[in-house]
Amino acid sequence: MSTGLTLEEAKIRYRDYLNAEEAVLLGQEYELATGEKVKKANLEKIQAGLKLWEERCNKLSSNIGGGISVISVALK
């Protein structure tokens, strides 16, 4: 399933959530790129966002190279 998202865009969103986590752990409020303001009460949501964007970055980076998978085949 393609989201139309590039690896660079996913990395930017991941960094945004990483910055949000750091800020709220320091007791600050943070505004995500989406315009949503988060604070310490939103820490669980921020960490879920981090996990989501990390997974998307990993998936997109594994698809670089044309999406071709190489598998081993043993002949008998």
MMTF fields as JSON, N, C-alpha, C and O atoms, coordinates in Angstrom:
{
  "mmtfVersion": "1.0.0",
  "mmtfProducer": "UNKNOWN",
  "numBonds": 303,
  "numAtoms": 304,
  "numGroups": 76,
  "numChains": 1,
  "numModels": 1,
  "chainsPerModel": [1],
  "groupsPerChain": [76],
  "chainIdList": ["A"],
  "bondAtomList": [4, 2, 8, 6, 12, 10, 16, 14, 20, 18, 24, 22, 28, 26, 32, 30, 36, 34, 40, 38, 44, 42, 48, 46, 52, 50, 56, 54, 60, 58, 64, 62, 68, 66, 72, 70, 76, 74, 80, 78, 84, 82, 88, 86, 92, 90, 96, 94, 100, 98, 104, 102, 108, 106, 112, 110, 116, 114, 120, 118, 124, 122, 128, 126, 132, 130, 136, 134, 140, 138, 144, 142, 148, 146, 152, 150, 156, 154, 160, 158, 164, 162, 168, 166, 172, 170, 176, 174, 180, 178, 184, 182, 188, 186, 192, 190, 196, 194, 200, 198, 204, 202, 208, 206, 212, 210, 216, 214, 220, 218, 224, 222, 228, 226, 232, 230, 236, 234, 240, 238, 244, 242, 248, 246, 252, 250, 256, 254, 260, 258, 264, 262, 268, 266, 272, 270, 276, 274, 280, 278, 284, 282, 288, 286, 292, 290, 296, 294, 300, 298],
  "bondOrderList": [1, 1, 1, 1, 1, 1, 1, 1, 1, 1, 1, 1, 1, 1, 1, 1, 1, 1, 1, 1, 1, 1, 1, 1, 1, 1, 1, 1, 1, 1, 1, 1, 1, 1, 1, 1, 1, 1, 1, 1, 1, 1, 1, 1, 1, 1, 1, 1, 1, 1, 1, 1, 1, 1, 1, 1, 1, 1, 1, 1, 1, 1, 1, 1, 1, 1, 1, 1, 1, 1, 1, 1, 1, 1, 1],
  "groupList": [{"groupName": "MET", "atomNameList": ["N", "CA", "C", "O"], "elementList": ["N", "C", "C", "O"], "formalChargeList": [0, 0, 0, 0], "bondAtomList": [1, 0, 2, 1, 3, 2], "bondOrderList": [1, 1, 2], "singleLetterCode": "M", "chemCompType": "L-PEPTIDE LINKING"}, {"groupName": "SER", "atomNameList": ["N", "CA", "C", "O"], "elementList": ["N", "C", "C", "O"], "formalChargeList": [0, 0, 0, 0], "bondAtomList": [1, 0, 2, 1, 3, 2], "bondOrderList": [1, 1, 2], "singleLetterCode": "S", "chemCompType": "L-PEPTIDE LINKING"}, {"groupName": "THR", "atomNameList": ["N", "CA", "C", "O"], "elementList": ["N", "C", "C", "O"], "formalChargeList": [0, 0, 0, 0], "bondAtomList": [1, 0, 2, 1, 3, 2], "bondOrderList": [1, 1, 2], "singleLetterCode": "T", "chemCompType": "L-PEPTIDE LINKING"}, {"groupName": "GLY", "atomNameList": ["N", "CA", "C", "O"], "elementList": ["N", "C", "C", "O"], "formalChargeList": [0, 0, 0, 0], "bondAtomList": [1, 0, 2, 1, 3, 2], "bondOrderList": [1, 1, 2], "singleLetterCode": "G", "chemCompType": "PEPTIDE LINKING"}, {"groupName": "LEU", "atomNameList": ["N", "CA", "C", "O"], "elementList": ["N", "C", "C", "O"], "formalChargeList": [0, 0, 0, 0], "bondAtomList": [1, 0, 2, 1, 3, 2], "bondOrderList": [1, 1, 2], "singleLetterCode": "L", "chemCompType": "L-PEPTIDE LINKING"}, {"groupName": "GLU", "atomNameList": ["N", "CA", "C", "O"], "elementList": ["N", "C", "C", "O"], "formalChargeList": [0, 0, 0, 0], "bondAtomList": [1, 0, 2, 1, 3, 2], "bondOrderList": [1, 1, 2], "singleLetterCode": "E", "chemCompType": "L-PEPTIDE LINKING"}, {"groupName": "ALA", "atomNameList": ["N", "CA", "C", "O"], "elementList": ["N", "C", "C", "O"], "formalChargeList": [0, 0, 0, 0], "bondAtomList": [1, 0, 2, 1, 3, 2], "bondOrderList": [1, 1, 2], "singleLetterCode": "A", "chemCompType": "L-PEPTIDE LINKING"}, {"groupName": "LYS", "atomNameList": ["N", "CA", "C", "O"], "elementList": ["N", "C", "C", "O"], "formalChargeList": [0, 0, 0, 0], "bondAtomList": [1, 0, 2, 1, 3, 2], "bondOrderList": [1, 1, 2], "singleLetterCode": "K", "chemCompType": "L-PEPTIDE LINKING"}, {"groupName": "ILE", "atomNameList": ["N", "CA", "C", "O"], "elementList": ["N", "C", "C", "O"], "formalChargeList": [0, 0, 0, 0], "bondAtomList": [1, 0, 2, 1, 3, 2], "bondOrderList": [1, 1, 2], "singleLetterCode": "I", "chemCompType": "L-PEPTIDE LINKING"}, {"groupName": "ARG", "atomNameList": ["N", "CA", "C", "O"], "elementList": ["N", "C", "C", "O"], "formalChargeList": [0, 0, 0, 0], "bondAtomList": [1, 0, 2, 1, 3, 2], "bondOrderList": [1, 1, 2], "singleLetterCode": "R", "chemCompType": "L-PEPTIDE LINKING"}, {"groupName": "TYR", "atomNameList": ["N", "CA", "C", "O"], "elementList": ["N", "C", "C", "O"], "formalChargeList": [0, 0, 0, 0], "bondAtomList": [1, 0, 2, 1, 3, 2], "bondOrderList": [1, 1, 2], "singleLetterCode": "Y", "chemCompType": "L-PEPTIDE LINKING"}, {"groupName": "ASP", "atomNameList": ["N", "CA", "C", "O"], "elementList": ["N", "C", "C", "O"], "formalChargeList": [0, 0, 0, 0], "bondAtomList": [1, 0, 2, 1, 3, 2], "bondOrderList": [1, 1, 2], "singleLetterCode": "D", "chemCompType": "L-PEPTIDE LINKING"}, {"groupName": "ASN", "atomNameList": ["N", "CA", "C", "O"], "elementList": ["N", "C", "C", "O"], "formalChargeList": [0, 0, 0, 0], "bondAtomList": [1, 0, 2, 1, 3, 2], "bondOrderList": [1, 1, 2], "singleLetterCode": "N", "chemCompType": "L-PEPTIDE LINKING"}, {"groupName": "VAL", "atomNameList": ["N", "CA", "C", "O"], "elementList": ["N", "C", "C", "O"], "formalChargeList": [0, 0, 0, 0], "bondAtomList": [1, 0, 2, 1, 3, 2], "bondOrderList": [1, 1, 2], "singleLetterCode": "V", "chemCompType": "L-PEPTIDE LINKING"}, {"groupName": "GLN", "atomNameList": ["N", "CA", "C", "O"], "elementList": ["N", "C", "C", "O"], "formalChargeList": [0, 0, 0, 0], "bondAtomList": [1, 0, 2, 1, 3, 2], "bondOrderList": [1, 1, 2], "singleLetterCode": "Q", "chemCompType": "L-PEPTIDE LINKING"}, {"groupName": "TRP", "atomNameList": ["N", "CA", "C", "O"], "elementList": ["N", "C", "C", "O"], "formalChargeList": [0, 0, 0, 0], "bondAtomList": [1, 0, 2, 1, 3, 2], "bondOrderList": [1, 1, 2], "singleLetterCode": "W", "chemCompType": "L-PEPTIDE LINKING"}, {"groupName": "CYS", "atomNameList": ["N", "CA", "C", "O"], "elementList": ["N", "C", "C", "O"], "formalChargeList": [0, 0, 0, 0], "bondAtomList": [1, 0, 2, 1, 3, 2], "bondOrderList": [1, 1, 2], "singleLetterCode": "C", "chemCompType": "L-PEPTIDE LINKING"}],
  "groupTypeList": [0, 1, 2, 3, 4, 2, 4, 5, 5, 6, 7, 8, 9, 10, 9, 11, 10, 4, 12, 6, 5, 5, 6, 13, 4, 4, 3, 14, 5, 10, 5, 4, 6, 2, 3, 5, 7, 13, 7, 7, 6, 12, 4, 5, 7, 8, 14, 6, 3, 4, 7, 4, 15, 5, 5, 9, 16, 12, 7, 4, 1, 1, 12, 8, 3, 3, 3, 8, 1, 13, 8, 1, 13, 6, 4, 7],
  "groupIdList": [1, 2, 3, 4, 5, 6, 7, 8, 9, 10, 11, 12, 13, 14, 15, 16, 17, 18, 19, 20, 21, 22, 23, 24, 25, 26, 27, 28, 29, 30, 31, 32, 33, 34, 35, 36, 37, 38, 39, 40, 41, 42, 43, 44, 45, 46, 47, 48, 49, 50, 51, 52, 53, 54, 55, 56, 57, 58, 59, 60, 61, 62, 63, 64, 65, 66, 67, 68, 69, 70, 71, 72, 73, 74, 75, 76],
  "secStructList": [7, 7, 7, 1, 7, 7, 2, 2, 2, 2, 2, 2, 2, 2, 2, 2, 2, 2, 2, 2, 2, 2, 2, 2, 2, 6, 6, 7, 7, 3, 3, 7, 6, 6, 1, 7, 3, 3, 7, 4, 4, 4, 2, 2, 2, 2, 2, 2, 2, 2, 2, 2, 2, 2, 2, 2, 2, 2, 2, 2, 2, 2, 6, 6, 6, 6, 6, 7, 7, 7, 7, 7, 7, 7, 7, 7],
  "xCoordList": [0.845, 0.0, 0.891, 1.725, 0.732, 1.527, 0.79, -0.399, 1.525, 0.921, 1.26, 0.733, 2.149, 2.58, 3.574, 3.924, 4.025, 4.935, 6.363, 6.647, 7.265, 8.664, 9.361, 8.854, 10.515, 11.304, 11.679, 11.629, 12.049, 12.421, 11.251, 11.432, 10.05, 8.864, 8.591, 8.251, 8.74, 8.522, 9.555, 9.224, 10.804, 11.853, 11.557, 11.8, 11.037, 10.69, 9.588, 9.653, 8.594, 7.497, 7.989, 7.558, 8.895, 9.479, 10.233, 10.073, 11.06, 11.828, 10.904, 11.211, 9.775, 8.807, 8.298, 8.223, 7.952, 7.488, 8.617, 8.376, 9.836, 10.984, 11.205, 11.462, 11.104, 11.223, 10.094, 10.307, 8.9, 7.752, 7.985, 7.726, 8.47, 8.727, 9.753, 9.564, 10.823, 11.864, 11.306, 11.582, 10.528, 9.967, 9.028, 9.136, 8.121, 7.147, 7.808, 7.361, 8.869, 9.595, 10.317, 10.633, 10.572, 11.169, 10.101, 10.411, 8.838, 7.739, 7.23, 6.502, 7.603, 7.19, 6.042, 5.806, 5.343, 4.329, 5.028, 5.997, 4.54, 5.156, 4.061, 3.021, 4.303, 3.338, 3.879, 4.922, 3.15, 3.526, 3.346, 2.663, 3.955, 3.832, 2.38, 2.03, 1.537, 0.117, -0.655, -1.824, 0.02, -0.634, -1.184, -1.63, -1.153, -1.652, -0.643, 0.548, -1.128, -0.274, -0.354, -1.439, 0.818, 0.875, 1.643, 2.493, 1.318, 2.013, 2.185, 1.867, 2.68, 3.023, 1.844, 2.043, 0.644, -0.533, -0.684, -1.369, -0.049, -0.129, 1.059, 1.244, 1.864, 3.095, 2.831, 3.579, 1.8, 1.495, 1.187, 1.627, 0.445, 0.11, 1.37, 1.543, 2.229, 3.479, 4.337, 4.883, 4.454, 5.264, 4.663, 5.399, 3.341, 2.691, 3.007, 3.234, 3.02, 3.379, 4.82, 5.124, 5.705, 7.111, 7.229, 7.948, 6.524, 6.567, 6.032, 6.629, 4.909, 4.307, 5.275, 5.474, 5.883, 6.76, 8.07, 8.657, 8.55, 9.742, 9.468, 10.29, 8.305, 7.935, 7.801, 8.236, 7.2, 7.051, 8.405, 8.635, 9.308, 10.66, 11.363, 11.987, 11.261, 11.905, 11.335, 12.081, 10.018, 9.383, 9.798, 10.129, 9.777, 10.153, 11.623, 11.97, 12.496, 13.92, 14.195, 15.139, 13.389, 13.58, 13.056, 13.413, 12.208, 11.659, 12.535, 12.27, 13.578, 14.47, 15.211, 15.671, 15.319, 15.961, 14.941, 15.193, 13.805, 12.816, 11.857, 11.024, 11.969, 11.035, 11.279, 10.384, 12.483, 12.812, 13.353, 14.252, 12.796, 13.263, 14.094, 13.785, 15.146, 15.99, 15.759, 15.826, 15.487, 15.283, 16.218, 16.597, 16.586, 17.438, 16.572, 15.51, 17.03, 16.323, 17.311, 18.398, 16.925, 17.773, 17.217, 16.037, 18.085, 17.685, 18.054, 19.132, 17.169, 17.438, 17.563, 17.79],
  "yCoordList": [-1.171, 0.0, 1.234, 1.388, 2.112, 3.319, 4.499, 4.71, 5.261, 6.444, 7.699, 8.772, 7.577, 8.735, 9.582, 10.679, 9.089, 9.805, 9.407, 8.228, 10.382, 10.055, 9.775, 10.118, 9.156, 8.877, 10.179, 10.256, 11.192, 12.48, 13.097, 13.622, 13.036, 13.562, 12.792, 13.385, 11.485, 10.665, 10.993, 11.044, 11.218, 11.579, 12.928, 13.108, 13.859, 15.179, 15.036, 15.649, 14.235, 14.026, 13.294, 13.601, 12.322, 11.608, 12.585, 12.568, 13.442, 14.431, 15.385, 15.804, 15.727, 16.61, 15.976, 16.641, 14.698, 13.999, 13.816, 13.843, 13.631, 13.516, 14.83, 14.834, 15.941, 17.264, 17.503, 18.087, 17.05, 17.205, 16.43, 16.94, 15.203, 14.391, 15.072, 15.153, 15.554, 16.225, 17.458, 17.68, 18.247, 19.469, 19.157, 19.768, 18.222, 17.959, 17.299, 17.488, 16.527, 15.949, 17.024, 16.824, 18.156, 19.3, 20.237, 21.316, 19.811, 20.594, 21.703, 22.586, 21.668, 22.704, 22.212, 21.012, 23.168, 22.84, 22.876, 23.613, 22.083, 22.021, 22.019, 21.382, 22.73, 22.731, 21.877, 22.177, 20.807, 19.928, 20.649, 21.671, 20.119, 20.707, 20.763, 21.573, 19.903, 19.888, 21.031, 21.259, 21.752, 22.85, 22.437, 23.281, 21.142, 20.639, 20.948, 20.672, 21.519, 21.802, 20.635, 20.159, 20.178, 19.041, 19.442, 20.332, 18.762, 18.981, 17.631, 16.596, 17.635, 16.38, 15.405, 14.192, 15.917, 15.042, 14.253, 13.231, 14.718, 14.062, 13.14, 12.689, 12.856, 12.091, 10.727, 10.311, 10.036, 8.715, 8.831, 7.997, 9.847, 10.072, 10.417, 9.956, 11.216, 11.593, 10.351, 10.169, 9.506, 8.303, 7.329, 6.625, 7.284, 6.46, 7.021, 6.263, 8.35, 8.992, 8.703, 8.476, 8.71, 8.37, 6.964, 6.733, 6.034, 4.64, 4.524, 3.85, 5.181, 5.151, 5.669, 5.026, 6.843, 7.436, 6.683, 6.656, 6.068, 5.236, 4.028, 3.68, 3.393, 2.253, 2.657, 1.928, 3.814, 4.271, 4.585, 4.284, 5.193, 5.472, 4.163, 4.047, 3.186, 1.891, 1.222, 0.675, 1.267, 0.651, 1.364, 0.722, 2.695, 3.448, 3.244, 3.147, 3.176, 2.992, 1.592, 1.403, 0.614, -0.741, -0.849, -1.778, 0.1, 0.089, 0.837, 0.807, 1.507, 2.224, 1.188, 0.171, 1.446, 0.469, -0.214, -1.292, 0.408, -0.096, -1.115, -1.659, -1.376, -2.32, -3.761, -4.6, -4.051, -5.42, -6.173, -5.7, -7.343, -8.193, -9.327, -9.861, -9.682, -10.795, -11.938, -11.753, -13.119, -14.289, -15.395, -15.457, -16.263, -17.403, -18.562, -18.814, -19.261, -20.427, -21.589, -21.482, -22.685, -23.883, -24.869, -25.217, -25.312, -26.279, -27.675, -27.876, -28.641, -30.03, -30.89, -32.095],
  "zCoordList": [0.0, 0.0, 0.0, 0.892, -0.976, -1.098, -0.478, -0.718, 0.324, 0.938, 0.156, 0.449, -0.854, -1.606, -0.836, -1.27, 0.286, 1.168, 0.839, 0.631, 0.791, 0.548, 1.874, 2.942, 1.789, 2.984, 3.69, 4.917, 2.928, 3.534, 4.297, 5.396, 3.717, 4.403, 5.692, 6.716, 5.638, 6.833, 7.901, 9.086, 7.499, 8.456, 9.119, 10.312, 8.342, 8.888, 9.939, 11.005, 9.634, 10.594, 11.836, 12.948, 11.655, 12.796, 13.692, 14.913, 13.078, 13.851, 14.599, 15.715, 13.986, 14.633, 15.925, 16.959, 15.867, 17.07, 18.079, 19.286, 17.602, 18.499, 19.242, 20.446, 18.523, 19.148, 20.144, 21.207, 19.797, 20.696, 21.984, 23.075, 21.863, 23.059, 23.961, 25.175, 23.372, 24.151, 24.867, 26.046, 24.147, 24.735, 25.896, 26.959, 25.706, 26.776, 27.982, 29.114, 27.75, 28.879, 29.689, 30.862, 29.053, 29.748, 30.312, 30.817, 30.219, 30.777, 29.878, 30.331, 28.615, 27.678, 26.803, 26.669, 26.217, 25.217, 23.86, 23.679, 22.907, 21.585, 20.532, 20.702, 19.45, 18.346, 17.209, 16.627, 16.903, 15.803, 14.468, 14.394, 13.431, 12.094, 11.627, 10.767, 12.194, 11.84, 12.487, 12.178, 13.396, 14.109, 15.464, 16.24, 15.75, 17.031, 18.133, 17.99, 19.224, 20.374, 21.342, 21.673, 21.794, 22.708, 23.962, 23.941, 25.043, 26.316, 26.993, 26.407, 28.205, 28.882, 28.946, 28.888, 29.061, 29.099, 27.798, 27.772, 26.72, 25.415, 25.143, 24.013, 26.169, 25.964, 25.328, 24.443, 25.753, 25.182, 23.692, 22.901, 23.31, 21.9, 21.1, 19.971, 21.687, 21.018, 20.784, 19.696, 21.792, 21.662, 20.647, 19.955, 20.553, 19.529, 18.139, 17.196, 18.019, 16.754, 16.374, 15.204, 17.36, 17.107, 16.543, 15.57, 17.154, 16.705, 15.276, 14.437, 15.007, 13.68, 12.625, 11.595, 12.88, 11.88, 11.755, 10.673, 12.835, 12.745, 11.842, 10.994, 12.033, 11.196, 9.733, 8.841, 9.489, 8.093, 7.472, 6.301, 8.253, 7.745, 7.398, 6.342, 8.282, 8.03, 6.784, 5.972, 6.637, 5.47, 4.183, 3.186, 4.216, 3.02, 2.677, 1.5, 3.686, 3.395, 2.859, 2.091, 3.249, 2.716, 1.289, 0.565, 0.879, -0.477, -1.475, -2.676, -0.986, -1.897, -2.729, -2.209, -3.977, -4.852, -5.736, -6.274, -5.882, -6.813, -6.252, -6.977, -4.972, -4.372, -4.785, -4.677, -5.257, -5.676, -4.475, -3.78, -4.242, -3.153, -3.732, -4.796, -3.021, -3.433, -2.467, -1.251, -3.0, -2.148, -2.608, -3.778, -1.68, -2.013, -2.46, -1.891, -3.478, -3.973, -3.996, -4.564, -3.381, -3.378, -4.399, -4.368, -5.3, -6.313, -5.838, -5.28, -6.055, -5.654, -6.875, -6.762]
}
